[in-house]
Amino acid sequence: MRWDHLRLDGDDRPDPAPDVPLIERRAVARTIDTPEFRGMTFYEVHAKTVVNKVPEASRVPFRWTVNPYRGCSHACSYCFARKTHEYLDLDSGADFDSRIVVKVNAAERVRAELAAPRWRGEHIALGANVDCYQRAEGRYRLMPGILAALRDAANPFSVLTKGSLILRDLPLLREAAERTRVSAAVSVGSVDRDLARLVEPGAPPPRRRLEVCAELNEAGIGCGVLMGPVLPYLSDSPAQLEAAVREIADAGATSVSAITLHLRPGAREWFLAWLRAHHPDLVVPYARLYRGGAYAPKAYQDRVSRRVADLAARYGIGGRAARREAAAPPPPAAPQQMSLL
């Protein structure tokens, strides 16, 4: 995917060749020089489609997504979506963090695509690629229109986010939940604030995300926690996992599931550069652990998942709140310890 499926409103000229760089593709670029957006560039584009089918090979429990943005100001060094920026003639490192593509007609396209005769009302996952409640959403306010379109079509959906801005849209989420199945999840891989500040510097602190989880559940929107990624040697010790699950339980999460760090091309290079800068002693252990490719050994992944599942059972996650939301589809602090469980 390059820029050939994007255009400017009112631009009826033939598309140039798909290998023409971004700026020459006539995307509107805006650099906003205000404190909350300083150093960021927004490329305002009009997408032909925004309800996208997930490739069959993907390891996800949903088939359709909506992603109103490309790139993400959360700047998570491990983000698996980094490689997609290279398809747009941008780099997967600093460009991914600061040069954000904004599909300004996203709400309009969602409404039109849900009304198409071929659409069968399947579940749609929001925020499955990059966060739809990243900082850019505070400026562009695309999500209210998208949620209103889903509500009006009574189309089931879920939202995954690290952003607290989702609380702005609570009234729309509640209205949608009266007509269809709605669920949410927040992403919290660790409750170590210092680690989070380094590895995901643009995202709200972990405890703020858990406050969001609690507020969503109190408002009747079932919210679980995606505990991901768990970072080998950095957030995977038994004490660290228990601290995270305990706070997730305190937030009233309807569920918790753990995902171990995976390092696909694009994310791999950027994360390993981060590791060399902040934890050079872990470069060799990571090279050994991920020598087989993008994923840690299955035995290690299984140990993390089992331990988190056992802790969830011990702390009562999946109790009354989870039963109340059973009809909804699943949403998609200790010192550093060297650990592989």
C-alpha positions, 0 to 999 in steps of 0.5 A: 500500500502506498499513496495510490489509494489516497487523494485530496478532495477535489483533486481529479488529476490522474494519480502519479506513478505509485513510486512517486514520493509522498510530498509529490503525491500532493498530500497536504502537510501541516506542521503545527507549532504548538506545545502539544504538537511541536515537531510533528507533521500531519499529512491530511489525506482522503482515503478511498476506503477505511474499513479494511480486511485483515490478511488471513495470515494475521494472528488476530481474532477479528477480520475487519479494522478501521484505522483513521491514522498512520504513524503514532505519537505514542512513540512506542519503540516496539510498535509492530506497525512501524514497518507500514510507514515504509510503504508510504516512503517514510521511515519506520523510526522517527518518521513513524513517531512524528509524521502522522497521516490523518484520514480526514474523511474517515467518518464519512467513509465508515458511514458509506461503507457500512451502508453498502449492500455487500457489508454484513455487519461484522465486528470491527476492531478500532485501534488495532494498528496504531492508536486511534486516540493518540494525540492527533485525535485531540486536534482532528476529532475523527473518532466521534464521527466514526463511533456515531456511524457505528452506532447508527448502523448498530455495528458491533465493535471494539476499541484498543487504546493507550489513550485517555481521550477515549473518555471524551467519547463515553456518551457515544460509546454508551449510546452505541452499547444500547444498540450493539455489542461494544467493548474496549481494552487498554494496553498495559504491558507493565506498571513500571512507570520509569520503564514506560517513560523510556519505552513508550514516551508519548503514551499516558502512564500505565496507571492512568490507563488503568484509571481509564479502564476503571472509568469505562467499566463504571460507565457500563462499557466492558473494558479488559487489559491487553498486557502487552508487550511483556518485555523479556528481562525488563518486565517479565519477572514473577514479581513484575507480572504479579504487580501488573496483574494486581493493579489490573484487577484493582481497576476492575478489568473484565479480562487480561491477556498477555502478549510477549514482545515480537520484533518484526522488521521495522520494529526490530531495528528501532527497538534494538537501537533503543536497547543499545541506548538504554540497556546495552547489557541486554543486547546479547541476551535479546540476540539469543532469544530472538535468533529464530526470528520475530518471536520469542520461543513458544515455550517462553511465550507459553510460560508468560501466558500461563503465569498471567492466567494463573495470576488473573484467577488468583486476583479474581479477574473475570468475575462479576464484571466479565460475566456482565459483559459475556455477550460482548466480543473480546477486544482484541514498579519493581527494580529491573530484574533479569528474568525469563521466568 
